[in-house]
Amino acid sequence: MEPLASALGLPIAVLDDLRERLLSPGVLDDWLGTLQRSFEDPDYALPGGESSRQAGERVGAVLDGVAARHRGQTVVCASHGNLLALALRHRDPALGFEFWRSMPMPAVYRMVVR
């Protein structure tokens, strides 16, 4: 984001709640299976981890706040893949594990808030 901001002469604001979702504080033997389960059961969370619902609500609140502060403007937000999928799922609950799995890396999505 820094090259884009520099080229446009715009500031960068770091929003802590756009951090990646913490699935587990420790190493997981079956990371992918755990992630899939967290998409299938949005309230599932490992001890010390964050559920899909919690992370989705967190990122949804951030994006709602950004949209309210910048109504009518174009804003670029960046985060990690899992949180990005949950942000989009916050708007469209039909998006799930397979959507996340099919996301290109890097992924760029346009969200229009009215």
DSSP file (Angstrom, degrees, kcal/mol; ACC not computed):
  #  RESIDUE AA STRUCTURE BP1 BP2  ACC     N-H-->O    O-->H-N    N-H-->O    O-->H-N    TCO  KAPPA ALPHA  PHI   PSI    X-CA   Y-CA   Z-CA
    1    1 A M     >        0   0    0      0, 0.0     4,-2.7     0, 0.0     5,-0.2   0.000 360.0 360.0 360.0 -28.6    0.0    0.0    0.0
    2    2 A E  H  >  +     0   0    0      1,-0.2     4,-2.8     2,-0.2     5,-0.2   0.899 360.0  51.4 -59.4 -43.3    2.9    2.4    0.7
    3    3 A P  H  > S+     0   0    0      0, 0.0     4,-2.4     0, 0.0    -1,-0.2   0.914 112.8  46.7 -60.7 -39.8    3.8    2.8   -3.0
    4    4 A L  H  > S+     0   0    0      2,-0.2     4,-1.9     1,-0.2    -2,-0.2   0.940 113.6  47.4 -65.4 -47.1    0.2    3.7   -3.9
    5    5 A A  H  X>S+     0   0    0     -4,-2.7     5,-2.8     1,-0.2     4,-0.8   0.914 113.7  48.2 -61.2 -43.5   -0.2    6.1   -1.0
    6    6 A S  H ><5S+     0   0    0     -4,-2.8     3,-0.7    -5,-0.2    -1,-0.2   0.922 110.1  51.2 -62.9 -44.7    3.1    7.8   -1.9
    7    7 A A  H 3<5S+     0   0    0     -4,-2.4    -1,-0.2     1,-0.2    -2,-0.2   0.844 117.6  39.4 -62.3 -33.6    2.2    8.1   -5.5
    8    8 A L  H 3<5S-     0   0    0     -4,-1.9    -1,-0.2    -5,-0.2    -2,-0.2   0.480 109.1-121.6 -95.3  -3.3   -1.1    9.7   -4.6
    9    9 A G  T <<5 +     0   0    0     -4,-0.8    -3,-0.2    -3,-0.7    -4,-0.1   0.862  64.7 141.2  66.6  35.6    0.3   11.8   -1.8
   10   10 A L      < -     0   0    0     -5,-2.8    -1,-0.2    -6,-0.2    -2,-0.1  -0.813  50.7-114.7-113.0 151.1   -2.1   10.2    0.7
   11   11 A P        -     0   0    0      0, 0.0     2,-0.5     0, 0.0    -1,-0.0  -0.393  20.3-133.3 -78.9 159.3   -1.5    9.1    4.3
   12   12 A I        -     0   0    0     -2,-0.1     2,-0.5     2,-0.0   -10,-0.0  -0.952  15.6-162.1-110.1 132.0   -1.6    5.5    5.6
   13   13 A A        -     0   0    0     -2,-0.5     2,-0.6     2,-0.0     0, 0.0  -0.968  11.1-143.7-113.5 127.9   -3.6    4.8    8.7
   14   14 A V        -     0   0    0     -2,-0.5     2,-0.7     3,-0.0     3,-0.1  -0.821  13.3-165.6 -91.8 120.6   -2.9    1.5   10.5
   15   15 A L    >   -     0   0    0     -2,-0.6     3,-2.4     1,-0.1     4,-0.1  -0.920  10.2-154.3-109.5 109.7   -6.1    0.1   11.9
   16   16 A D  G >  S+     0   0    0     -2,-0.7     3,-1.7     1,-0.3    -1,-0.1   0.794  90.1  65.2 -55.6 -31.9   -5.3   -2.7   14.5
   17   17 A D  G 3  S+     0   0    0      1,-0.3    -1,-0.3    41,-0.1    45,-0.2   0.448  87.7  69.6 -77.3   3.1   -8.6   -4.4   13.9
   18   18 A L  G <  S+     0   0    0     -3,-2.4    62,-0.4    44,-0.1    -1,-0.3   0.273  75.3 122.1 -94.5   9.4   -7.6   -5.2   10.3
   19   19 A R  S <  S-     0   0    0     -3,-1.7     3,-0.1     1,-0.1    40,-0.0  -0.275  76.6 -83.9 -64.7 158.4   -5.1   -7.7   11.7
   20   20 A E        -     0   0    0      1,-0.1     2,-0.3    59,-0.1    -1,-0.1  -0.223  50.6 -97.0 -61.5 153.0   -5.3  -11.3   10.6
   21   21 A R        -     0   0    0     -3,-0.1     2,-1.0     1,-0.1     3,-0.2  -0.539  31.8-130.7 -71.6 133.6   -7.7  -13.5   12.5
   22   22 A L        +     0   0    0     -2,-0.3    28,-3.1     1,-0.2    -1,-0.1  -0.785  28.4 175.8 -90.0 104.2   -6.0  -15.6   15.2
   23   23 A L  S    S-     0   0    0     -2,-1.0    23,-0.6     1,-0.3    -1,-0.2   0.888  72.0 -11.2 -73.9 -40.3   -7.2  -19.2   14.6
   24   24 A S        -     0   0    0     -3,-0.2    -1,-0.3    25,-0.1    24,-0.1  -0.967  52.6-136.0-158.5 142.2   -5.0  -20.6   17.3
   25   25 A P  S    S+     0   0    0      0, 0.0     2,-0.2     0, 0.0    23,-0.1   0.656  92.3  51.0 -74.3 -12.5   -2.1  -19.2   19.5
   26   26 A G  S    S-     0   0    0      1,-0.1     2,-0.2    -3,-0.0    -2,-0.1  -0.624 101.2 -78.2-117.4 176.6   -0.3  -22.5   18.9
   27   27 A V        -     0   0    0     -2,-0.2     2,-0.4     1,-0.0    -1,-0.1  -0.534  45.2-144.5 -74.3 139.1    0.8  -24.7   16.0
   28   28 A L    >   -     0   0    0     -2,-0.2     3,-0.6     1,-0.1     4,-0.1  -0.890  13.3-152.2-110.1 136.2   -2.1  -26.9   14.6
   29   29 A D  T 3  S+     0   0    0     -2,-0.4     2,-0.3     1,-0.3     3,-0.1   0.866 102.1  29.5 -68.2 -36.4   -1.6  -30.4   13.3
   30   30 A D  T 3> S+     0   0    0      1,-0.2     4,-2.5     2,-0.1    -1,-0.3  -0.585  72.4 158.6-124.9  68.1   -4.6  -29.9   11.0
   31   31 A W  H <> S+     0   0    0     -3,-0.6     4,-2.5    -2,-0.3     5,-0.2   0.913  75.9  47.8 -58.0 -47.1   -4.7  -26.2   10.3
   32   32 A L  H  > S+     0   0    0      1,-0.2     4,-2.6     2,-0.2    -1,-0.2   0.906 112.8  48.1 -65.0 -42.6   -6.7  -26.5    7.1
   33   33 A G  H  > S+     0   0    0      2,-0.2     4,-2.4     1,-0.2    -1,-0.2   0.886 112.2  49.9 -64.3 -39.0   -9.3  -28.8    8.7
   34   34 A T  H  X S+     0   0    0     -4,-2.5     4,-2.0     2,-0.2    -2,-0.2   0.913 111.0  49.2 -65.6 -42.3   -9.6  -26.5   11.7
   35   35 A L  H  X S+     0   0    0     -4,-2.5     4,-1.4    -5,-0.2    -2,-0.2   0.925 110.8  50.1 -62.8 -44.2  -10.1  -23.5    9.4
   36   36 A Q  H >X S+     0   0    0     -4,-2.6     4,-2.2     1,-0.2     3,-0.5   0.929 109.7  50.8 -60.3 -44.9  -12.8  -25.3    7.4
   37   37 A R  H 3X S+     0   0    0     -4,-2.4     4,-2.6     1,-0.2    -1,-0.2   0.880 106.2  55.9 -59.9 -37.2  -14.6  -26.2   10.6
   38   38 A S  H 3< S+     0   0    0     -4,-2.0    14,-0.4     1,-0.2    -1,-0.2   0.804 109.0  46.7 -68.2 -27.8  -14.5  -22.6   11.7
   39   39 A F  H << S+     0   0    0     -4,-1.4    -1,-0.2    -3,-0.5    -2,-0.2   0.871 114.1  47.2 -77.1 -37.9  -16.2  -21.6    8.4
   40   40 A E  H  < S+     0   0    0     -4,-2.2    -2,-0.2     1,-0.3    -3,-0.2   0.841 123.9  32.8 -72.6 -33.4  -18.8  -24.3    8.8
   41   41 A D  S >< S-     0   0    0     -4,-2.6     3,-2.3    -5,-0.2    11,-0.3  -0.870  73.5-167.0-123.1  94.8  -19.5  -23.4   12.5
   42   42 A P  T 3  S+     0   0    0      0, 0.0    11,-2.7     0, 0.0    12,-0.4   0.662  87.1  53.1 -61.7 -15.8  -19.0  -19.7   12.8
   43   43 A D  T 3  S+     0   0    0      9,-0.2     2,-0.3     8,-0.1     8,-0.1   0.494  81.3 113.9 -95.8  -3.4  -19.0  -19.9   16.6
   44   44 A Y    <   +     0   0    0     -3,-2.3     8,-0.5    -7,-0.2     2,-0.3  -0.506  38.5 162.1 -69.8 128.8  -16.2  -22.6   16.7
   45   45 A A        -     0   0    0     -2,-0.3     6,-0.1     6,-0.2     3,-0.1  -0.985  34.2-130.5-147.7 138.4  -13.0  -21.3   18.3
   46   46 A L    >   -     0   0    0    -23,-0.6     3,-2.8    -2,-0.3     2,-0.1  -0.478  54.0 -74.5 -76.7 157.2  -10.0  -23.0   19.8
   47   47 A P  T 3  S+     0   0    0      0, 0.0    -1,-0.1     0, 0.0     3,-0.1  -0.338 124.5  10.1 -55.2 127.4   -8.9  -21.9   23.3
   48   48 A G  T 3  S+     0   0    0      1,-0.3     2,-0.1   -24,-0.1   -24,-0.1   0.410 112.9 107.0  82.1  -2.5   -7.2  -18.5   22.8
   49   49 A G    <   -     0   0    0     -3,-2.8     2,-0.4   -26,-0.2    -1,-0.3  -0.435  69.4-113.9-102.6 178.4   -8.4  -18.3   19.2
   50   50 A E        -     0   0    0    -28,-3.1    -4,-0.2    -2,-0.1    -6,-0.1  -0.937  24.4-129.4-117.1 132.8  -11.0  -16.2   17.5
   51   51 A S     >  -     0   0    0     -2,-0.4     4,-2.5    -6,-0.1     5,-0.2  -0.303  26.3-111.6 -73.5 163.9  -14.2  -17.6   15.9
   52   52 A S  H  > S+     0   0    0     -8,-0.5     4,-2.7   -14,-0.4     5,-0.2   0.890 120.0  53.0 -61.4 -38.6  -15.2  -16.7   12.4
   53   53 A R  H  > S+     0   0    0    -11,-2.7     4,-2.5     2,-0.2     5,-0.2   0.937 109.9  46.8 -63.3 -46.1  -18.2  -14.8   13.8
   54   54 A Q  H  > S+     0   0    0    -12,-0.4     4,-2.3     1,-0.2    -2,-0.2   0.937 115.9  44.2 -61.7 -47.2  -15.9  -12.7   16.2
   55   55 A A  H  X S+     0   0    0     -4,-2.5     4,-2.7     1,-0.2     5,-0.3   0.899 113.5  51.3 -65.8 -40.2  -13.4  -11.9   13.4
   56   56 A G  H  X S+     0   0    0     -4,-2.7     4,-2.3    -5,-0.2    -1,-0.2   0.892 111.6  46.7 -63.7 -40.4  -16.2  -11.2   10.9
   57   57 A E  H  X S+     0   0    0     -4,-2.5     4,-2.2    -5,-0.2    -1,-0.2   0.888 112.0  52.0 -68.4 -38.2  -17.9   -8.8   13.3
   58   58 A R  H  X S+     0   0    0     -4,-2.3     4,-1.7    -5,-0.2    -2,-0.2   0.955 115.0  39.5 -62.0 -51.2  -14.5   -7.1   14.2
   59   59 A V  H  X S+     0   0    0     -4,-2.7     4,-2.6     1,-0.2     5,-0.2   0.862 113.4  56.2 -70.2 -33.9  -13.6   -6.5   10.5
   60   60 A G  H  X S+     0   0    0     -4,-2.3     4,-2.5    -5,-0.3    -1,-0.2   0.904 106.7  49.8 -62.1 -41.0  -17.2   -5.6    9.7
   61   61 A A  H  X S+     0   0    0     -4,-2.2     4,-2.2     2,-0.2    -1,-0.2   0.892 111.1  49.7 -64.5 -39.9  -17.2   -2.9   12.4
   62   62 A V  H  X S+     0   0    0     -4,-1.7     4,-2.6     2,-0.2    -2,-0.2   0.949 112.9  45.5 -63.3 -48.8  -13.9   -1.5   11.0
   63   63 A L  H  X S+     0   0    0     -4,-2.6     4,-2.6     1,-0.2    -2,-0.2   0.877 111.7  52.2 -65.8 -37.3  -15.2   -1.3    7.5
   64   64 A D  H  X S+     0   0    0     -4,-2.5     4,-2.2    -5,-0.2    -1,-0.2   0.912 111.5  47.7 -62.5 -41.7  -18.5    0.2    8.6
   65   65 A G  H  X S+     0   0    0     -4,-2.2     4,-2.2     2,-0.2    -2,-0.2   0.905 112.1  48.4 -65.7 -42.3  -16.5    2.9   10.5
   66   66 A V  H  X S+     0   0    0     -4,-2.6     4,-1.6     1,-0.2    -2,-0.2   0.925 112.1  49.8 -63.3 -44.6  -14.2    3.6    7.5
   67   67 A A  H  < S+     0   0    0     -4,-2.6    -2,-0.2     1,-0.2    -1,-0.2   0.895 111.2  49.2 -62.4 -40.1  -17.2    3.8    5.2
   68   68 A A  H >< S+     0   0    0     -4,-2.2     3,-0.8     1,-0.2    -1,-0.2   0.894 113.4  46.1 -66.8 -39.5  -19.0    6.3    7.5
   69   69 A R  H 3< S+     0   0    0     -4,-2.2    -1,-0.2     1,-0.2    -2,-0.2   0.748 122.0  36.5 -74.0 -23.5  -15.9    8.5    7.9
   70   70 A H  T >< S+     0   0    0     -4,-1.6     3,-2.6    -5,-0.2    -1,-0.2  -0.138  79.1 171.0-123.9  37.2  -15.2    8.5    4.1
   71   71 A R  T <  S+     0   0    0     -3,-0.8     3,-0.1     1,-0.3    -3,-0.1  -0.232  73.7  10.7 -53.0 129.1  -18.7    8.6    2.6
   72   72 A G  T 3  S+     0   0    0      1,-0.3    -1,-0.3    41,-0.3     2,-0.2   0.439 109.8 105.7  82.2  -0.9  -18.5    9.1   -1.1
   73   73 A Q  S <  S-     0   0    0     -3,-2.6     2,-0.5    -6,-0.2    -1,-0.3  -0.669  73.2-114.5-108.0 164.1  -14.8    8.6   -1.2
   74   74 A T        -     0   0    0     -2,-0.2     2,-0.4    -3,-0.1    -3,-0.0  -0.873  36.0-177.3 -97.1 129.5  -12.6    5.8   -2.5
   75   75 A V        -     0   0    0     -2,-0.5     2,-0.5     2,-0.0    -8,-0.0  -0.972  17.8-146.8-128.2 140.4  -10.6    4.1    0.3
   76   76 A V        -     0   0    0     -2,-0.4     2,-0.4   -75,-0.0    -2,-0.0  -0.942  18.5-176.6-107.8 125.0   -8.1    1.2    0.0
   77   77 A C        -     0   0    0     -2,-0.5     2,-0.4     2,-0.0    -2,-0.0  -0.935   4.2-165.1-118.8 145.4   -8.0   -1.3    2.9
   78   78 A A        +     0   0    0     -2,-0.4     2,-0.2    30,-0.0    30,-0.0  -0.978  21.0 136.5-132.0 144.7   -5.5   -4.1    3.2
   79   79 A S        -     0   0    0     -2,-0.4     2,-0.2   -60,-0.0   -60,-0.1  -0.813  51.2 -63.2-158.1-161.0   -5.5   -7.2    5.4
   80   80 A H     >  -     0   0    0    -62,-0.4     4,-2.7    -2,-0.2     5,-0.2  -0.588  48.5-103.4-100.3 163.2   -4.8  -10.9    5.2
   81   81 A G  H  > S+     0   0    0      1,-0.2     4,-2.5     2,-0.2     5,-0.2   0.850 115.1  47.8 -56.1 -45.9   -6.7  -13.6    3.2
   82   82 A N  H  > S+     0   0    0      1,-0.2     4,-2.0     2,-0.2    -1,-0.2   0.931 116.0  44.0 -67.0 -43.4   -8.6  -15.2    6.0
   83   83 A L  H  > S+     0   0    0      2,-0.2     4,-2.3     1,-0.2    -2,-0.2   0.882 111.8  54.5 -68.1 -36.3   -9.8  -11.9    7.4
   84   84 A L  H  X S+     0   0    0     -4,-2.7     4,-2.3     2,-0.2     5,-0.2   0.930 108.3  48.8 -61.6 -45.1  -10.6  -10.6    3.9
   85   85 A A  H  X S+     0   0    0     -4,-2.5     4,-2.3     1,-0.2    -1,-0.2   0.901 112.3  48.8 -60.7 -40.7  -12.8  -13.6    3.3
   86   86 A L  H  X S+     0   0    0     -4,-2.0     4,-1.8     2,-0.2    -1,-0.2   0.832 108.0  54.6 -70.1 -31.5  -14.6  -13.0    6.6
   87   87 A A  H  X S+     0   0    0     -4,-2.3     4,-0.8     2,-0.2    -2,-0.2   0.930 112.2  43.1 -64.6 -45.0  -15.0   -9.3    5.7
   88   88 A L  H >X S+     0   0    0     -4,-2.3     4,-2.1     1,-0.2     3,-0.6   0.874 112.3  53.5 -68.6 -36.4  -16.7  -10.3    2.5
   89   89 A R  H 3< S+     0   0    0     -4,-2.3    -1,-0.2     1,-0.2    -2,-0.2   0.824  98.1  64.6 -66.2 -31.2  -18.7  -13.0    4.3
   90   90 A H  H 3< S+     0   0    0     -4,-1.8    -1,-0.2     1,-0.2    -2,-0.2   0.850 112.2  36.1 -58.9 -33.5  -19.9  -10.4    6.8
   91   91 A R  H << S+     0   0    0     -4,-0.8    -2,-0.2    -3,-0.6    -1,-0.2   0.778 132.5  28.5 -87.4 -31.7  -21.7   -8.8    3.8
   92   92 A D    ><  -     0   0    0     -4,-2.1     3,-2.3    -5,-0.1    -1,-0.3  -0.828  65.2-167.6-135.3  94.1  -22.6  -12.0    2.0
   93   93 A P  T 3  S+     0   0    0      0, 0.0    -4,-0.1     0, 0.0    -1,-0.1   0.630  81.6  74.8 -59.2 -13.5  -23.1  -15.0    4.4
   94   94 A A  T 3  S+     0   0    0      2,-0.1     2,-0.4    -5,-0.0    -5,-0.1   0.707  74.2  95.3 -72.4 -17.9  -23.1  -17.4    1.5
   95   95 A L    <   +     0   0    0     -3,-2.3     2,-0.1    -7,-0.1    -3,-0.1  -0.605  56.3 149.1 -76.8 127.5  -19.3  -17.0    1.1
   96   96 A G     >  -     0   0    0     -2,-0.4     4,-2.3   -56,-0.0     3,-0.3  -0.418  57.5 -45.0-135.8-151.5  -17.6  -19.8    3.0
   97   97 A F  H  > S+     0   0    0      1,-0.2     4,-2.9     2,-0.2     5,-0.2   0.881 128.2  52.4 -57.7 -44.5  -14.5  -22.0    3.1
   98   98 A E  H  > S+     0   0    0      2,-0.2     4,-1.6     1,-0.2    -1,-0.2   0.860 108.0  52.4 -65.5 -34.0  -14.5  -22.8   -0.6
   99   99 A F  H  > S+     0   0    0     -3,-0.3     4,-0.7     2,-0.2     3,-0.4   0.958 111.7  46.2 -62.7 -49.5  -14.6  -19.1   -1.4
  100  100 A W  H >< S+     0   0    0     -4,-2.3     3,-1.3     1,-0.2    -2,-0.2   0.931 111.7  52.0 -55.9 -46.0  -11.6  -18.5    0.8
  101  101 A R  H 3< S+     0   0    0     -4,-2.9    -1,-0.2     1,-0.3    -2,-0.2   0.799 109.6  49.1 -63.7 -29.6   -9.9  -21.5   -0.7
  102  102 A S  H 3< S+     0   0    0     -4,-1.6    -1,-0.3    -3,-0.4    -2,-0.2   0.484  82.7 118.2 -90.1  -3.3  -10.4  -20.2   -4.2
  103  103 A M    <<  -     0   0    0     -3,-1.3     4,-0.1    -4,-0.7     2,-0.1  -0.414  64.6-127.1 -65.4 133.7   -9.2  -16.7   -3.5
  104  104 A P        -     0   0    0      0, 0.0    -1,-0.1     0, 0.0    -2,-0.0  -0.391  31.7 -98.9 -72.7 161.1   -6.1  -15.8   -5.6
  105  105 A M  S    S+     0   0    0      1,-0.2     2,-0.1    -2,-0.1     3,-0.0  -0.964 113.8  28.5-128.9 116.2   -3.1  -14.5   -3.7
  106  106 A P  S    S-     0   0    0      0, 0.0     2,-0.4     0, 0.0    -1,-0.2   0.535  93.6-168.7 -78.4 159.0   -2.8  -11.6   -3.7
  107  107 A A        -     0   0    0     -2,-0.1     2,-0.4    -4,-0.1    -2,-0.1  -0.919   9.9-167.9-116.2 140.2   -6.5  -10.9   -4.0
  108  108 A V        +     0   0    0     -2,-0.4     2,-0.4   -30,-0.0   -30,-0.0  -0.995   9.8 179.5-128.9 126.6   -8.1   -7.5   -4.7
  109  109 A Y        -     0   0    0     -2,-0.4     2,-0.5     2,-0.0    -2,-0.0  -0.957  20.4-140.5-127.2 146.1  -11.9   -7.0   -4.2
  110  110 A R        -     0   0    0     -2,-0.4     2,-0.5     2,-0.0    -2,-0.0  -0.918  17.6-171.6-106.5 127.7  -14.0   -3.9   -4.7
  111  111 A M        -     0   0    0     -2,-0.5     2,-0.6     2,-0.0    -2,-0.0  -0.982   7.8-157.6-121.2 124.3  -16.7   -3.3   -2.2
  112  112 A V        -     0   0    0     -2,-0.5     2,-0.5     2,-0.0    -2,-0.0  -0.901   8.0-165.6-103.1 123.2  -19.2   -0.5   -2.8
  113  113 A V              0   0    0     -2,-0.6   -41,-0.3     1,-0.1    -2,-0.0  -0.932 360.0 360.0-110.7 126.6  -20.9    0.8    0.4
  114  114 A R              0   0    0     -2,-0.5    -1,-0.1   -43,-0.1   -43,-0.0   0.388 360.0 360.0-113.7 360.0  -24.0    2.9    0.0
